[in-house]
Amino acid sequence: MGIVVLTMKASVIEMFLVLLVTGIHSNKEMTKKIKRPKFTVPQINCDVKAGKIINPEFVVKCPAGCQDPKYHVYGTDIYASYSSVCAAAVHSGVLDNSGGRILVRKVAGQSGYKGSYANGVQSSSLPRWRESFVVSEGKPQKGVTYPSTLTYSSAKSPAAKAGETTTAYQKPSSVPGTTAQPVTLTQAPRTTPVEGTPTTLPKPSPSVDSTATSSPRPQPAGHRSQEPDLGSTITYPSSKNSPCANPGDTDLWKPGMVLLDAGFVPREELSTQSLDPMFQGDPNCKVDLSFLIDGSASIGKRRFRIQKQFLADIAQALDIGPAGPLMGVVQYGDNPATQFNLKTHMNSRDLKTAIEKITQRGGLSNVGRAISFVTKSFFSKANGNRGGAPNVAVVMVDGWPTDKVEEASRLARESGINIFFITIEGAVENEKQYVTEPNFANKAACRTNGFYSLSVQSWFSLHKTVQPLVKRICDTERLACSKTCFNSADIGFVIDGSSSVGTGNFRTVLQFVANLSKEFEISETDTRIGAVQYTYEQRLEFGFDTYSTKADILNAIKTVGYWSGGTSTGAAINFALEQLFKKSKPNKRKLMILLTDGRSYDDIRIPAMAAHHKGVITYAIGIVWAAQDELEVIATHPAKDHAFFVDEFDNLYKLVPTVIQNICTEFNSRPRN
Ligand SMILES: *[C@@H]1O[C@H](CO)[C@@H](O)[C@H](O)[C@H]1NC(C)=O
């Protein structure tokens, strides 16, 4: 026992000596700095994320203005290193918006970062990240010397200006302690671990292959197709292995998560899959696309080949890639089958090769069944649905379907899928008697202005459809916020009718409700609107199934009578859940828009939780005396997208575009299942 301890001690001392020696000899810069009695505090910009800085502990100076919402923060107290260092400092209360010095210390990655609103900064939650950091006041601790220059993980870092060391993303040095880590001798034993020195992202080489699955690797261009499935291979390197694996800030990522098998991952993780911008795809056409191709026996070999050529042309024209459109293919006959899903082939070239290899299945032409299949299982996160992109299904039909499609299409649309129909060589007059559902394409696609349905006379002229179709598929704004049917929701307004509002302002509130309602297509199958007014008591003004035309809804809103009384917002939420949303259809998105001008007399927490729990996306709109903290509790997370405040009733109109925009975005960011 004693001997073991002794040898261990000896080896520790030996190692320490090695560190000292190599530290001194290998870096003259470093020794120079050590002699300097006072260190200069390095400065960073608001947008610098902690993950970009390799140093495990440092003091930095932040500029003013870092509480701007464009600098994203993830977590509370402990922040994911994907966060802006300075904005996190403001969030934690260490810094105010005028900037200043802070002390930053890296800690291990976590699972379950909680978002919160604090000190004027809304932080988001994040399921997991590989590394975290904590911030405290910028008072250097005794006996610790902090780096005067920071080491960045990528030479491209915007803050890596002259005079700052840029290393990493290079071969890791084989001798611990020789990396460009400005540490002092007194600090060395504490912050320079012998193993797993936080230095660089290991370069892919045969020797590190044992860890290959745990660190996203840079890829040689043009080899992405050989990369195994994204979702199943990316795991999360612990901070010990790779505290700085944060290559290249591509700015592709928007607040919104990419969905992978492994969970929610910010887009940036994905971008390491392909460093070549050539294969990123067209960013102006970010859609998740499913092509349903006709493999029925009646189509014949020759037409099936034309169909494949058409698919390949589309794949070419779309410029497929992780930052652009993704495309999967389902072939139907008697039954549908996925040929490949959204993430199987993530560039046009690979996709075209795969399309070439598709073989015909034969059987009937069960289009309805195929659409149900796509609604139920194709657009799952496991299949590569990104959540942030509109879902589009293009259905190719040779002649006519052998089953019913209207109902299946309606359900698909209600769950947020944009359906396009391309009918080729449809039934001519004397064939119409065979068609199961006459006029199926018009019934199945969104109420027709022709946008969602194309009819092609002959398979031999199909190629002319490539450009028009691509143009429509890439009209993402229209798809994301389509008034025709994408916004299929049940929207329940909960309107404060308390005495403080007053008759005139109550009219303004109703106008606001009407202006929001106008933006939606109103019908049984599109959006339905209901309204509740509350004071101490609650009153159902009209339910989701009371009216089914826009004119009727607008008229009903106009004629709501002002009640006047107290403000029991909590009871009103419960009432709306019971009287409105309980009668909502399972496929419909449920949205509650609550308007109030003051603090509630009763508890809102439990009713709000019940609403969130029941999947009711809740917007809280406060006017004049409304309590910010209550709005944030009522609103669905993140509050910055769902809670709004205006200081007077006359400013309410300004919120209309924002609320509409957020509702549309939400449709895209909540994939089914
Ligand atoms: C509603 O829309 C009308 C017409 O665009 C506008 O004049 C009015 O200010 C809006 N009111 C509210 C409260 O949104």
The ligand as a MOL file (V3000), in Angstrom:
LIG
                    3D

  0  0  0     0  0            999 V3000
M  V30 BEGIN CTAB
M  V30 COUNTS 14 14 0 0 0
M  V30 BEGIN ATOM
M  V30 1 C -57.4100 46.8970 -37.1500 0
M  V30 2 O -57.2880 47.0890 -38.5320 0
M  V30 3 C -57.7250 48.3610 -38.9860 0
M  V30 4 C -57.6970 48.3410 -40.4850 0
M  V30 5 O -56.4460 47.9270 -40.9470 0
M  V30 6 C -56.8590 49.4440 -38.3730 0
M  V30 7 O -57.2520 50.7100 -38.7980 0
M  V30 8 C -56.9460 49.3570 -36.8660 0
M  V30 9 O -56.0650 50.2820 -36.2790 0
M  V30 10 C -56.6250 47.9580 -36.3890 0
M  V30 11 N -56.8850 47.8930 -34.9580 0
M  V30 12 C -56.2980 47.0670 -34.1160 0
M  V30 13 C -56.5880 47.2470 -32.6920 0
M  V30 14 O -55.5660 46.2030 -34.4900 0
M  V30 END ATOM
M  V30 BEGIN BOND
M  V30 1 1 1 2
M  V30 2 1 1 10
M  V30 3 1 2 3
M  V30 4 1 3 4
M  V30 5 1 3 6
M  V30 6 1 4 5
M  V30 7 1 6 7
M  V30 8 1 6 8
M  V30 9 1 8 9
M  V30 10 1 8 10
M  V30 11 1 10 11
M  V30 12 1 11 12
M  V30 13 1 12 13
M  V30 14 2 12 14
M  V30 END BOND
M  V30 END CTAB
M  END
